[in-house]
Amino acid sequence: MLFSLKSHAQDSIRTLKVGADYAYYPYEFINEVHQPDGFDIDIIKAIGKEINMDISIKPGNWFMVKKEIEQGKLDMVAGMYYLPDRAEKVNFSMPYIIITHSIFVKEGDYWQSLKDVKDQKDLKVVVENSSILHKYLTTAGVSSSRIIPVENQLDALKILSETPNTCALLPDLQGKYIARKNGYPHIVTVGLPILPREYSVAINKKDTALL
């Protein structure tokens, strides 16, 4: 599904191809009339208007959006966390927010910290596929057999709700919002927020003028 924002009618104006997550509330999501919506989408529309370019937004799951910008198939991604290895493949704007993450558990579960997540060898951990939390777990030495990668945060909360001996690592406010919106009052966070990360617009590595 594509969403187009025409800032001007001239055919000569460049159209920017922008990738966005279809279920990253409240920053990027598909609304009730099946259009891309959210804080990041508002920013992208404002950028298009400011630089006099048309915008074509292509929502998708995060794994595919990330893959397409790294392959140069997109001009921009509406929102992306900065990581040094990602900066080798895409350019980043100045960050416009710092987002923290949390450990999500079912009420009554005994694991309470990131140390527990790493040390409890029989504990499964749900994360969004190809996210910074997915990368964090693999680089922290958590066995791939313990990691459950999913397409979006709602899937993560659903698995957490239904599966014993499981926790999830998710962005703090987004995870809480989705849990409340979808009727998971028994899912809570434990410990302090973890892994604060800068959040920016990502730009095709070759397009320094757009950056």
N, C-alpha and C positions, 0 to 999 in steps of 0.2 A: 504494500500500500504506500502510495506517495502522496504527500501533501505539498502543494505549491503556494507560495506567497509571491504575488507579483507586485513589486514596488513601483514599476513603471511599465508602460505598454510597449516600449521600443523593443524590437526583436534583437537589436544589437547588444542589449545589456546581458552580461554574463549571468548564468544561473549556477548558483553554488549547490553542490550535492552534499547534503548534511545527513549524517547518521544519528539516530537517537534510540535509546532503549525504550521498549514498548511498555515496561512495567517497573519503572524506577521512581516510584512516588516519593515526594510530590514534584520532583524535578523533571521527569520525562515519563509520559504515559499516554495511553490512548483513552480519550474521554468518551462520554456516553453517546456522542454523535460520530464516533469512530475517526476522530482527528487527533493528531499529536498535540499534546498540551503539557503545561507545567512551567516551572520557573526557568529552566534552561531553554525551553522553546520560546518563551517571551524574550529572553536575551538574544537568541539567534535572530528572531524577527527584527529586533531593534538594531542589531548589527547590519542586517541586510538593508534596512532603511537608511542607516547612517552612511554606509559606503556605496549606496546606490546600486545594489545588486539584487537579483531575484534569488529566492530561496526555494529549494526542493528538498523536503524532509522525508527521509526513508526510515521508518521505525523498524526495529527488529530485536532479536534477542542479543544480549550483550556480547556473547562469544563471536557472533557473525559481524556485528558492528565494529568491534575491535579489530577483527581480522581484515575487514575491508579498508579501514583507514590505514592500517599498516601496509597493505598491499597497494596503496595509492589509488584505490577505486572511489574514494570519497574526498571531498575538499575539506570537510570539517566534521567533527563529532561534537554534539551539543554540550556534553559534559564528560570529563575524564579525570581520574586521579593521576597526579604526577608521580612517576617512578623513574629513576635514572635509566633503567633498561628500556622503558617505553620512550624516553626522550631520544633514544638512538633511532627510533623508527618514525616518530611524529614530533611536530613542534607543539609547544604549549603556550597559550596566552598567559598573562598574569593571572594568578589564582584569584577567584572572587569569593571563596568561602573555604573554611576549614571544616571538614566533616570527620566526626569520630565514630567509632564502632563499638559494639558491645557483644557480650556472650549471652545468648538467648537460651533459656532452659524452661522446662515445665516446673511449675511450683512444687517444691518438695525435693527436687533433685539435689544431690549433695555436692556436685562440682560447683566451685565458686570463683575460680580464677583462671587466667590464661595458663598458669603452671599446671592446674588440674587438667586442662584441655590437652596439654603436651604429655603429661605423665600417665594419665589413665589409659592404659593400652587397650582396654576393651570399650572405650568410649568412641562412638562415631561422631563425626563433625560435618555438618551440612554447610556448604558455602555456594555462592553463585559462581558458576563456571567461568574461569579466566579472570576473575576479579582479583583485586590486590590481596584480599583475605585468602583466596585460594593459593596465590603465590606465597603468601606469608607462611601458611601451614607447610607447604612443600619445602621451603627453604629452612624452616625451623625443625625439620627432621621428622615431621609427622608422617607416618606410613601412608602411602596412597590407598591402602586397603581400608584405612579408617576414615578417609575423606569421601563425602558424598557430594559431587558437584551437580548443581541443578541449574535450570534455565533462568529462574527469577526468584525473588525473595518470598513471594507467596508460596511457591512450591517448597521452599526451604521450611517455612513455618508449618505447612501441612505435614511434611515428613516428620518434623520435630514433634508435632502434636500426636502423631499416630505411632511413632517408633520408640520403643524403650531404649534406654542407654544411649541417648542421642542429645547433642546440643547443636546450636547453630551460631556462626559468626556472621553478623550482618551490620550494616550501617545503623547507628543507634536510633535516630529519630524516624528514619524510614521504616525500620523494622517494627517499632512501636506503633506507628501509624497504620501499617498494613495489618498487624495483629488485631488492633482495635476495630478496624474497618471490617475485617472478615470474621469476627467472632471467635477470637482466641484469647479470652481473658485469663486463661490458666498459664499462658506463656509470659514469662517475665525476664528481665535482665538481672544479671548478678555482677557484683564488683563495680569498679569505676569504669567509665568509658576508656577504650583502648585505641591505639593506632590512629592518632589524628593525622589526616592527610589533606594536602592542598588539592583543590578541585578547580579545573580550568576548562576552557574550550581547547580542543585538540585540532591541529591543522596539518594538512598534507605536508610531509617533510620537504617536498620540492618547491612549495609555494611560499617563498619568503616574503613576497609582496603582500600576500593576504595576511600573513602573520603580522 
